[in-house]
Amino acid sequence: MNCSYSASTIDQVVSFHGHRCPGLAIGIRAAELTTREFPDTPGASLVCITETDMCGVDAIQFLTGCTFGKGNLIHRDYGKMAFSFFDRTNDRGIRLVLMDYQTEDERQEMTRLMADSLTGELSSTDQLRLSEMRQRSEEQIMNLPLSELFSVEHLEQSPPRPARILQSLTCAACSETTMESRTRRLGGQTLCIPCFRKIEQKQ
């Protein structure tokens, strides 16, 4: 296996996520590449911007220490298999983008089978075929050299600023406290986003 993480570490990642899958393998390899690029970066100084919410983000959280709770994992819902990492101590940054590792025929077949599985239309034969393809895809991801799995762009932009602790305000509609930067003003009142949307839709 080309992946440098030990079998026990990978097992811990799988246990954290709940199952093995190609998506988790992508996150494992992205974390591996990142720790090679930033071997001496303290965990709190490493920041990840993920452009997807797929399974691999769990691996990135587990292996790099970038988490939503610490404010150093940022989700931008672009639907891309791409991850940017920044070292706040020296303003270095990289963006990893998953490259095609399957043939066009394999990708199309797997996409079709995955779509059918979501609608419950898979035959037993197709279920077996999908399971085999997912296992093969995971093995490919774990065994390919990182240079054949991700394109790497070195970023010139500054890293995202650290999370700030802001004042909490009380929503005039539901009376729940809300972080100031997530409130809206309407009719002279301070509202949380859900209440703002409800009231705005009625007007």
Short mmCIF file of the C-alpha atoms (twelve columns), coordinates in Angstrom:
data_MODEL
# 
_entry.id   MODEL 
# 
loop_
_atom_site.group_PDB 
_atom_site.id 
_atom_site.type_symbol 
_atom_site.label_atom_id 
_atom_site.label_alt_id 
_atom_site.label_comp_id 
_atom_site.label_asym_id 
_atom_site.label_seq_id 
_atom_site.Cartn_x 
_atom_site.Cartn_y 
_atom_site.Cartn_z 
_atom_site.pdbx_PDB_model_num 
ATOM 1   C CA . MET A 1   0.000   0.000  0.000   1 
ATOM 2   C CA . ASN A 2   1.383   3.400  -1.014  1 
ATOM 3   C CA . CYS A 3   -0.326  5.278  1.841   1 
ATOM 4   C CA . SER A 4   2.159   6.006  4.626   1 
ATOM 5   C CA . TYR A 5   -0.321  5.791  7.509   1 
ATOM 6   C CA . SER A 6   -0.199  2.596  9.540   1 
ATOM 7   C CA . ALA A 7   -2.999  0.048  9.346   1 
ATOM 8   C CA . SER A 8   -3.942  0.822  12.951  1 
ATOM 9   C CA . THR A 9   -4.250  4.550  12.207  1 
ATOM 10  C CA . ILE A 10  -6.432  3.836  9.178   1 
ATOM 11  C CA . ASP A 11  -8.588  1.529  11.300  1 
ATOM 12  C CA . GLN A 12  -9.061  4.382  13.788  1 
ATOM 13  C CA . VAL A 13  -10.160 6.702  10.977  1 
ATOM 14  C CA . VAL A 14  -12.633 4.081  9.727   1 
ATOM 15  C CA . SER A 15  -13.974 3.634  13.261  1 
ATOM 16  C CA . PHE A 16  -14.383 7.398  13.634  1 
ATOM 17  C CA . HIS A 17  -16.265 7.683  10.332  1 
ATOM 18  C CA . GLY A 18  -18.232 4.451  10.609  1 
ATOM 19  C CA . HIS A 19  -17.323 2.553  7.430   1 
ATOM 20  C CA . ARG A 20  -14.781 2.145  4.665   1 
ATOM 21  C CA . CYS A 21  -15.441 3.857  1.338   1 
ATOM 22  C CA . PRO A 22  -13.609 5.583  -1.525  1 
ATOM 23  C CA . GLY A 23  -14.561 9.003  -0.161  1 
ATOM 24  C CA . LEU A 24  -12.908 8.316  3.178   1 
ATOM 25  C CA . ALA A 25  -9.798  7.106  1.353   1 
ATOM 26  C CA . ILE A 26  -9.635  10.416 -0.534  1 
ATOM 27  C CA . GLY A 27  -9.613  12.284 2.779   1 
ATOM 28  C CA . ILE A 28  -6.920  10.006 4.203   1 
ATOM 29  C CA . ARG A 29  -4.628  10.666 1.249   1 
ATOM 30  C CA . ALA A 30  -5.365  14.423 1.302   1 
ATOM 31  C CA . ALA A 31  -4.393  14.501 4.982   1 
ATOM 32  C CA . GLU A 32  -1.252  12.501 4.209   1 
ATOM 33  C CA . LEU A 33  -0.153  14.975 1.541   1 
ATOM 34  C CA . THR A 34  -0.894  17.894 3.842   1 
ATOM 35  C CA . THR A 35  1.157   16.534 6.739   1 
ATOM 36  C CA . ARG A 36  4.054   16.055 4.306   1 
ATOM 37  C CA . GLU A 37  3.769   19.675 3.151   1 
ATOM 38  C CA . PHE A 38  3.382   21.049 6.693   1 
ATOM 39  C CA . PRO A 39  5.280   18.588 8.922   1 
ATOM 40  C CA . ASP A 40  6.079   21.094 11.676  1 
ATOM 41  C CA . THR A 41  2.859   23.106 11.761  1 
ATOM 42  C CA . PRO A 42  1.121   23.047 15.169  1 
ATOM 43  C CA . GLY A 43  -2.400  21.665 14.900  1 
ATOM 44  C CA . ALA A 44  -4.125  24.906 15.863  1 
ATOM 45  C CA . SER A 45  -2.162  26.825 13.207  1 
ATOM 46  C CA . LEU A 46  -3.246  24.572 10.343  1 
ATOM 47  C CA . VAL A 47  -6.447  25.630 8.572   1 
ATOM 48  C CA . CYS A 48  -8.460  23.610 6.070   1 
ATOM 49  C CA . ILE A 49  -10.994 24.972 3.605   1 
ATOM 50  C CA . THR A 50  -12.993 22.081 2.191   1 
ATOM 51  C CA . GLU A 51  -15.077 22.562 -0.946  1 
ATOM 52  C CA . THR A 52  -17.105 19.410 -0.294  1 
ATOM 53  C CA . ASP A 53  -18.961 17.799 2.605   1 
ATOM 54  C CA . MET A 54  -18.230 14.201 1.597   1 
ATOM 55  C CA . CYS A 55  -16.889 11.353 3.750   1 
ATOM 56  C CA . GLY A 56  -13.262 12.376 3.362   1 
ATOM 57  C CA . VAL A 57  -13.741 15.437 5.558   1 
ATOM 58  C CA . ASP A 58  -14.018 13.094 8.555   1 
ATOM 59  C CA . ALA A 59  -10.565 11.707 7.750   1 
ATOM 60  C CA . ILE A 60  -9.160  15.217 7.432   1 
ATOM 61  C CA . GLN A 61  -10.581 16.173 10.833  1 
ATOM 62  C CA . PHE A 62  -9.224  13.035 12.489  1 
ATOM 63  C CA . LEU A 63  -5.749  13.119 10.935  1 
ATOM 64  C CA . THR A 64  -4.951  16.846 10.749  1 
ATOM 65  C CA . GLY A 65  -6.805  18.195 13.779  1 
ATOM 66  C CA . CYS A 66  -8.712  20.707 11.641  1 
ATOM 67  C CA . THR A 67  -12.223 20.769 13.116  1 
ATOM 68  C CA . PHE A 68  -15.306 22.977 13.066  1 
ATOM 69  C CA . GLY A 69  -15.159 23.336 16.845  1 
ATOM 70  C CA . LYS A 70  -11.643 24.828 16.776  1 
ATOM 71  C CA . GLY A 71  -12.558 27.152 13.935  1 
ATOM 72  C CA . ASN A 72  -9.824  25.823 11.639  1 
ATOM 73  C CA . LEU A 73  -12.113 23.807 9.343   1 
ATOM 74  C CA . ILE A 74  -14.157 25.915 6.928   1 
ATOM 75  C CA . HIS A 75  -16.771 24.468 4.569   1 
ATOM 76  C CA . ARG A 76  -17.429 26.232 1.278   1 
ATOM 77  C CA . ASP A 77  -20.179 24.361 -0.520  1 
ATOM 78  C CA . TYR A 78  -18.778 24.382 -4.068  1 
ATOM 79  C CA . GLY A 79  -19.320 20.675 -4.716  1 
ATOM 80  C CA . LYS A 80  -15.682 20.193 -5.727  1 
ATOM 81  C CA . MET A 81  -13.308 17.485 -4.546  1 
ATOM 82  C CA . ALA A 82  -10.827 20.131 -3.438  1 
ATOM 83  C CA . PHE A 83  -9.151  21.024 -0.154  1 
ATOM 84  C CA . SER A 84  -7.021  24.055 0.700   1 
ATOM 85  C CA . PHE A 85  -4.665  24.042 3.670   1 
ATOM 86  C CA . PHE A 86  -2.909  27.019 5.235   1 
ATOM 87  C CA . ASP A 87  -0.166  27.385 7.825   1 
ATOM 88  C CA . ARG A 88  -0.980  30.510 9.819   1 
ATOM 89  C CA . THR A 89  2.565   30.681 11.217  1 
ATOM 90  C CA . ASN A 90  4.127   31.481 7.832   1 
ATOM 91  C CA . ASP A 91  1.168   32.236 5.505   1 
ATOM 92  C CA . ARG A 92  1.900   29.238 3.296   1 
ATOM 93  C CA . GLY A 93  -1.018  27.592 1.534   1 
ATOM 94  C CA . ILE A 94  -1.767  24.770 -0.886  1 
ATOM 95  C CA . ARG A 95  -4.900  23.671 -2.740  1 
ATOM 96  C CA . LEU A 96  -5.364  19.992 -3.531  1 
ATOM 97  C CA . VAL A 97  -7.737  18.905 -6.295  1 
ATOM 98  C CA . LEU A 98  -8.559  15.250 -6.874  1 
ATOM 99  C CA . MET A 99  -7.515  14.103 -10.346 1 
ATOM 100 C CA . ASP A 100 -9.231  11.440 -12.441 1 
ATOM 101 C CA . TYR A 101 -7.973  8.066  -11.270 1 
ATOM 102 C CA . GLN A 102 -10.620 5.923  -12.992 1 
ATOM 103 C CA . THR A 103 -11.246 5.325  -16.662 1 
ATOM 104 C CA . GLU A 104 -14.224 7.114  -18.193 1 
ATOM 105 C CA . ASP A 105 -16.110 3.821  -18.496 1 
ATOM 106 C CA . GLU A 106 -15.463 2.949  -14.838 1 
ATOM 107 C CA . ARG A 107 -16.568 6.371  -13.672 1 
ATOM 108 C CA . GLN A 108 -19.776 6.292  -15.714 1 
ATOM 109 C CA . GLU A 109 -20.662 2.774  -14.600 1 
ATOM 110 C CA . MET A 110 -20.034 3.551  -10.942 1 
ATOM 111 C CA . THR A 111 -22.071 6.764  -11.184 1 
ATOM 112 C CA . ARG A 112 -24.981 4.853  -12.708 1 
ATOM 113 C CA . LEU A 113 -24.856 2.104  -10.097 1 
ATOM 114 C CA . MET A 114 -24.647 4.626  -7.245  1 
ATOM 115 C CA . ALA A 115 -27.676 6.483  -8.625  1 
ATOM 116 C CA . ASP A 116 -29.654 3.246  -8.924  1 
ATOM 117 C CA . SER A 117 -28.698 2.242  -5.381  1 
ATOM 118 C CA . LEU A 118 -30.229 5.451  -4.031  1 
ATOM 119 C CA . THR A 119 -33.574 4.631  -5.657  1 
ATOM 120 C CA . GLY A 120 -33.502 0.971  -4.595  1 
ATOM 121 C CA . GLU A 121 -33.418 -0.231 -8.196  1 
ATOM 122 C CA . LEU A 122 -30.236 -2.318 -8.002  1 
ATOM 123 C CA . SER A 123 -30.438 -6.003 -8.838  1 
ATOM 124 C CA . SER A 124 -28.450 -8.423 -6.692  1 
ATOM 125 C CA . THR A 125 -25.939 -8.701 -9.537  1 
ATOM 126 C CA . ASP A 126 -25.551 -4.936 -9.717  1 
ATOM 127 C CA . GLN A 127 -25.245 -4.707 -5.926  1 
ATOM 128 C CA . LEU A 128 -22.311 -7.105 -6.061  1 
ATOM 129 C CA . ARG A 129 -20.800 -5.192 -8.970  1 
ATOM 130 C CA . LEU A 130 -21.103 -1.873 -7.122  1 
ATOM 131 C CA . SER A 131 -19.516 -3.354 -4.001  1 
ATOM 132 C CA . GLU A 132 -16.615 -4.667 -6.091  1 
ATOM 133 C CA . MET A 133 -16.172 -1.324 -7.845  1 
ATOM 134 C CA . ARG A 134 -16.206 0.620  -4.564  1 
ATOM 135 C CA . GLN A 135 -13.583 -1.708 -3.090  1 
ATOM 136 C CA . ARG A 136 -11.436 -1.419 -6.212  1 
ATOM 137 C CA . SER A 137 -11.792 2.374  -6.167  1 
ATOM 138 C CA . GLU A 138 -10.727 2.513  -2.515  1 
ATOM 139 C CA . GLU A 139 -7.703  0.312  -3.248  1 
ATOM 140 C CA . GLN A 140 -6.717  2.528  -6.183  1 
ATOM 141 C CA . ILE A 141 -6.882  5.647  -4.031  1 
ATOM 142 C CA . MET A 142 -4.853  4.103  -1.213  1 
ATOM 143 C CA . ASN A 143 -2.188  2.727  -3.549  1 
ATOM 144 C CA . LEU A 144 -1.628  5.490  -6.081  1 
ATOM 145 C CA . PRO A 145 1.312   7.860  -5.582  1 
ATOM 146 C CA . LEU A 146 0.047   11.178 -4.258  1 
ATOM 147 C CA . SER A 147 1.369   12.921 -7.365  1 
ATOM 148 C CA . GLU A 148 -1.060  10.862 -9.473  1 
ATOM 149 C CA . LEU A 149 -4.006  11.469 -7.155  1 
ATOM 150 C CA . PHE A 150 -3.985  15.228 -6.510  1 
ATOM 151 C CA . SER A 151 -2.932  18.307 -8.382  1 
ATOM 152 C CA . VAL A 152 -1.255  20.755 -6.001  1 
ATOM 153 C CA . GLU A 153 -1.402  24.530 -6.348  1 
ATOM 154 C CA . HIS A 154 0.690   26.724 -4.068  1 
ATOM 155 C CA . LEU A 155 -1.438  29.647 -2.927  1 
ATOM 156 C CA . GLU A 156 -0.377  33.257 -2.607  1 
ATOM 157 C CA . GLN A 157 -3.426  34.403 -0.625  1 
ATOM 158 C CA . SER A 158 -3.402  34.918 3.127   1 
ATOM 159 C CA . PRO A 159 -4.951  32.248 5.367   1 
ATOM 160 C CA . PRO A 160 -8.433  32.807 6.795   1 
ATOM 161 C CA . ARG A 161 -8.367  34.838 9.986   1 
ATOM 162 C CA . PRO A 162 -8.851  32.988 13.289  1 
ATOM 163 C CA . ALA A 163 -12.371 32.623 14.632  1 
ATOM 164 C CA . ARG A 164 -13.515 35.573 16.724  1 
ATOM 165 C CA . ILE A 165 -15.711 35.566 19.815  1 
ATOM 166 C CA . LEU A 166 -18.504 38.038 19.123  1 
ATOM 167 C CA . GLN A 167 -21.346 39.445 21.181  1 
ATOM 168 C CA . SER A 168 -24.565 37.410 21.361  1 
ATOM 169 C CA . LEU A 169 -27.846 39.210 20.679  1 
ATOM 170 C CA . THR A 170 -31.391 38.133 21.499  1 
ATOM 171 C CA . CYS A 171 -33.742 37.457 18.599  1 
ATOM 172 C CA . ALA A 172 -36.875 39.593 18.902  1 
ATOM 173 C CA . ALA A 173 -39.065 36.778 17.554  1 
ATOM 174 C CA . CYS A 174 -37.908 33.593 19.308  1 
ATOM 175 C CA . SER A 175 -35.887 35.111 22.189  1 
ATOM 176 C CA . GLU A 176 -32.923 32.820 21.484  1 
ATOM 177 C CA . THR A 177 -29.412 34.260 21.694  1 
ATOM 178 C CA . THR A 178 -27.577 34.443 18.386  1 
ATOM 179 C CA . MET A 179 -24.024 35.426 17.464  1 
ATOM 180 C CA . GLU A 180 -24.078 39.061 16.339  1 
ATOM 181 C CA . SER A 181 -22.617 38.349 12.890  1 
ATOM 182 C CA . ARG A 182 -25.435 35.875 12.169  1 
ATOM 183 C CA . THR A 183 -28.329 38.226 12.933  1 
ATOM 184 C CA . ARG A 184 -30.482 40.252 10.543  1 
ATOM 185 C CA . ARG A 185 -32.295 43.567 10.958  1 
ATOM 186 C CA . LEU A 186 -35.904 43.871 9.797   1 
ATOM 187 C CA . GLY A 187 -38.447 46.495 10.788  1 
ATOM 188 C CA . GLY A 188 -36.086 47.863 13.411  1 
ATOM 189 C CA . GLN A 189 -35.762 44.470 15.109  1 
ATOM 190 C CA . THR A 190 -32.831 42.107 15.509  1 
ATOM 191 C CA . LEU A 191 -33.682 38.614 14.250  1 
ATOM 192 C CA . CYS A 192 -31.922 35.273 13.952  1 
ATOM 193 C CA . ILE A 193 -31.655 33.931 10.395  1 
ATOM 194 C CA . PRO A 194 -34.513 31.348 10.655  1 
ATOM 195 C CA . CYS A 195 -36.950 33.925 12.075  1 
ATOM 196 C CA . PHE A 196 -35.839 36.524 9.525   1 
ATOM 197 C CA . ARG A 197 -36.590 34.088 6.701   1 
ATOM 198 C CA . LYS A 198 -40.006 33.182 8.119   1 
ATOM 199 C CA . ILE A 199 -41.063 36.809 8.494   1 
ATOM 200 C CA . GLU A 200 -39.590 37.898 5.160   1 
ATOM 201 C CA . GLN A 201 -41.472 35.149 3.282   1 
ATOM 202 C CA . LYS A 202 -44.794 36.320 4.740   1 
ATOM 203 C CA . GLN A 203 -44.351 39.898 3.578   1 
# 
